[in-house]
Amino acid sequence: MTWNRNRLTEKLGIDYPIIQGPLGGLSSQRLTAAVSNFGGLGSFGALSLSPEEIKNVISQIRSLTSRPFAVNLWVSMEDEGAQTSDEAAFNRSLAPLARYFAELQSPRPHYKPYSPIRLEDQARILLEEKVPVFSFIFGIPSKEILAECRAKGIVTVGTATTPDEGVALQEAGVDVIVASGFEAGGHRGSFLRAAEDSVTGTFSLIPRIVDVVDVPVIAAGGIADARGMIAAFALGAEAVQMGTAFLTCEESGASRIHRQALMQHKAEYTGLTKAFTGRLARGINNRMMSELNQKGAEILPYPLQRMLVRNLSIAAEAAGRTDLMPLWAGQSANLSTCTEFSVFLNSLVEEVSEIAGPIIQWSAARRESKFLK
């Protein structure tokens, strides 16, 4: 048995058990296709796109690759109160950001009524287009959506941040489970308990989920090199998902100043905050995160807070002010050395190939013995 062949690679139709994280709003069709063409699984985060935009993205990815790829959606698209939040709440949440807009000499955004995007409408496009892989976080799609995925041969990949979530995903019939540790950058997708109560580390979470489910498990969170991959395999994972490690690649959708920030020493210090989107997420601990976390400012429900801060981050990025924009990053950001994806992936495969064989065989044998009990 070679290290890169297992149940998961067979199910997904890929050559290497390497998954590029969907990267939310920092995805790019170019990176998604490049990772898939290499033999891994490229992913595109389409959470904020309209159905028509998703259809266009799928078409663009397919023009760049004939290999399997994933499109990622959020099952829970809004928090309680999003549809009833009013202009007064908007202005209260804008108040602590006002001085940042002033520093950037950028006009303050104006209140606009919330216009929701429905998961069902987004998922309908994935079903119609028969995407190879439908991955998701923040919950479990409806029985009807999952049944149609099975009927169309679409592999479903759900995200768990606790063992209970892993069990729930398996019971719903999801094909593959991502075990996402709290080291991960951006949002992790807790759905049975509050995100603050679901902060298990990756290398504690992997074996706990592997031991309670029978479907393949992908390890995610703080994995950025061959050492992390091998450790994940030893704990029973059949693939790894890396997000921040790919953000530094030129092919990613991250801005130049974001990519540069990830390569600097300040990326050593990340923190968790709700101030950027309304949901707990990890990024580089900069001035804005520190100040908003300390002041206890009123935070709008997701996605209203995300849309509000987006206005500021666009202005900050244009001004080169990384202290005033979300810089999504996992705890292993300083291990990210990728500037060209092919160099990074070739190096990764070479290093893992040198030492992974016995570990993978031992882990596979242990997994089989579990099934035979």
N, C-alpha and C positions, 0 to 999 in steps of 0.2 A: 504493500500500500504506500503510495507516494503522499507527501504531506498536502498536496494541493487537490487531491481527489477525495470526495466524501459525499454523503447524502445531499448536502446543501449545494455543492457545485453541480451535481447531477440534476437536482431539481430546478436550479436557476439556469442551467445551460452555460456555465461560465468555466474558465480555465483555472482561475485562482480564487481562493476564498477571501477576496478583498473587496469590500463594499465602500464606495465613496459616499459619505454622508450627504443627505439631500441639501444641507446648507441653507435652508429657508430662502430668504430674499437675496442670498449671495450665490445662488446657483447660476450656472451658465450651460447652454446647450453644448458649447465647445468642450468643456471639461467632462460633462456627462458622457458624451460620445467617445472622447479620448480614452477614458477609463474602461469603457465597454470594449472598445477596439483592442485594447491591450489584453483583455481577457478577464478583467474584473467586472464588477457591476457598477456602472455609473448611475447616479440618481439625480433627479431634479425636484427641488422643493417648489411646489406650485400653490402653496397655501393661500396666497393673496390674489391669485389670478382668476379672472372671469373664465367661464367655460370656453368662450371663443379664443381667449388668449392661451388656454391650456391646449386646445386643439392645434393652434399654430406652433406652440413649443414642441409638441409631439411630432409634428410634421418636420420641423427643423432638425430635431434629433435624428429622425429616421433618414434624413438626407445626408447625415454624417456618419451613420453606423447601421449595420444590419444585425448587430449583436444585441442580446437582451439588455434592457435598461429598466430603471424604476422611476415612477412618478410618485411623489410623496404628498399626501394631504393631511390636514388636521381634522379629526372627527368632531371635536368640540371647537366650534368656530367663534364662539363668543362667551363671555362670562355673564353671570346674572347682573341685570341692570343696564346692559349695553343698549337695549332698545328703548329704555325709558330715561336714560341719562339726558339732561337738558343743557341749555346754554349756560346756566348759572354754574353747573358742575364743570363744564368746559373751562369757564373763566377762572374758577378756583384752581384747577389743575395747571392752567397756563401761567398763573401768577408766579410760581417759583422759577419758571423758565424765562420770564420776561427779561431779566437782566442778561441772559445769554443771547437772546435775540438782539438786544441793544448792543452788546459787545461786538456782535457780528454785523451790526448795521443792516439787519435783515428785518423786514416787516413781520409783525406778529400774524399768525394764522387766524382766520375767522371761523366761527362755529358753522358747521354744516350738519344737517340731520344725518343720522347713521343709516347707511344703506347696506344691509347684510348680504353676504355671499353664502349660498347654501351648499353644504357638502354634497347633497344628493345631486345637485346640478353639475358640480365639478366631477363627481364620480361617474355620472352618466357619460361624460366624454371619454373617460378612461375605458369604460365598458364598450362604448361604440367603436373606439379606436383599437380595442384589444391590446392594450399595452402589455408587455411581457410580465411586468411586476408592479403591483399596487402596494406601496408601503404607506403606513400611517402612524400617527401618534395621537395622544390625548383621547384615547377611547377605542371603541370597537364599532365598525360600521354595522348597519342593520343586517339582519339575517338575509334579507332579499338581495342586498348588494353582494354579500359574501357568496350566496348561492349562485348568483349570476357570474361572479368571478370564476367559480369552480366550473360552471358550465362552459365558459369561454376559454378555459385553460390559463387564466391569469393567476399567477402565484401571489398570494397575499402575505405581507410581512408586517406584523404589528409590534409595537414597542411597549416593553414592560420596565417599570422602575422598581418593582417589588415582586417577590415570588407569587403573591396572590394575583397580581396583574397577569403574570405569565400563565397561571392556571386558567384565569378567565379567558385569555386569548385562545388557549388550546381548546377549551370547552366550546368556544364559539366556532371552532373549525378553521382557525387561522393556520396557514401552512408553516410559517417560520416566525420566530420570536427574536427581537432585538433586546438584549439585556443592557439597559442604559444606566451606567453608573453616574453618580453626582459630579464626577470630574468633567463630564461632557460640557462643551461650549454651547451657548444658546439655550433653547428650551429642550427639556427632556421628555415631557409628555405624560406626567403622572395623571391617573384618572380614577383610581379607587379611593385614594386618600389625598390630602393636600400635598402640594409639592414640597412644602417645608417638612412634612412628616415622611417623605419618601426619598431620603438622601443617603442611601446605601452606596458605598464605593464599588467600583466596577469589579474588582477582584474578590470581593465578598459576595457580590450579587450573582456572578456567573455560575458558580457551582450550586448555589441555592436554587436558581431557576432550572439549571440542567437536571437537578435531582428530582424535580416535581413535574417535568413535562417530558414528552416523548418526541416532540418535533425538534428540528434543528434549531440551535441557538446561535445568534450572532452577538459577539461582544462589542460594546461601544462605551466610550468615555475614557479619555486620557490615554488612548493608544495611538502612538505616533511613530513607532519604529519596530524593527524585528524583535527586539526584546519583549515589547508589549504583546506582539502577535503570538510569540511562542508561549508566553505566560498564559494568554487567553486559551490557546489550544490545550495546554496542560490541564486547565480547569474544566475542560469539556466543551468549550465553544467550537463550532465548526467553521466559523469565519469571523473576521473582524470588520467593524465599520469605523472609518476614520473621517472626521470632518475637518477639524482645525488643521490637520496635517496637509490637507489639500487646499486650504484657503490661501496659503502662501504661493501656490502655483500661479503663474501668469495667466493660465487658462481659466482660473476661477472668476466668479462674478464680484469678488471683493475689490474695492478701490485700491489704487496704488498706495495711498497713505495707510490704509488698513493693513495691507500686506506688509508694508514696512514696519508698522507697529508690532506685528506678530513676531518679527525677527529681532526686535530690540529687547533689552533687559527688562523693560517695564512689563513685558508680557509674562514675566515670572509671577506677577501678582494679579490674580483674577478674583472676582467677587460675584456674589449673587445679588440680584436686585429685581424688584417689580417695577421700578420707576421708568424703565425704558419701554415696556409694552403693556404692563398691567399683570403680567404673569412672570413667575420667578424664572430667571435666566442668568447664565454665566457669561461674563465678558471681562476684558482687562479693566482693572480697578483704576479709573481715571478721576479727574476732578468732578465731573458731573455726577458720576455714580456715588462718590463719597458724599458730596453735598446733599444730594436728593435722598440718600439713605438716612442721613443724620437728621434732616429737618422734618421728617415725618410728613412730607407734603401729601396733599390729597391726590390719590392715583385713580384715574378713570378705569372702568372695566375694560378688559381686553375685548376687541382690538382698538378701542377708542384712544387709549394711552399710546399705543403703538403709532397710530396715525398722527397724533399730536406731536410726538417726539420726532417722527419722520420729517416733519417740516424743519425742525432744528438741525437734524443730522445732515440734511441736504445742504443747508447753508454752511454748517461747520466743515463739511467735506470740501466744499468749494473754496473755503478760506484756509484749508490745511490745518484746521484746529482739531486734532485728535482728542483733546481734553474735553470737547463738547459734543461727542458723538458716541453712540454705542459701538464698541469694538468687540464683537463676539469672539470668544476664545475659550478653549478648554484648559484644564490645569497643566497640560503638557505642551502648551504653546511653544515654549522655548526649545522643545525637541523638534519642532517643525523646521525642516531644512529644504523643503521642496520649492524650487523655483521653476523647474521644468518637470512636468509630470512623468515623462518617460524615464528620465534619469532616476527620479525618486522610486518609481515602481520597479525598475530593473534592479536597482540596488537592494530594495526590500526583498524581492523574490530570491536574489542571489544569497543574501545573508540568511534568510529563513531556510533555504534549501540546504545550506551547509550543516545546520545543526538540528533541524526540526524532526527528522525522520523518526528516531526512537521515541521521542516525546509524543508525536502524533499517534504512532502505533500503540503505545501504552494507553493513551487516552481513549482511543477507539475501542480497544479491548475492554477497558473498564466500562465504557458505555454499553457495549454488547452484553456484558455480564449482567448489567442492570436490567436489560430487556428480558433476559432469560430467567430471571428470578420469579 
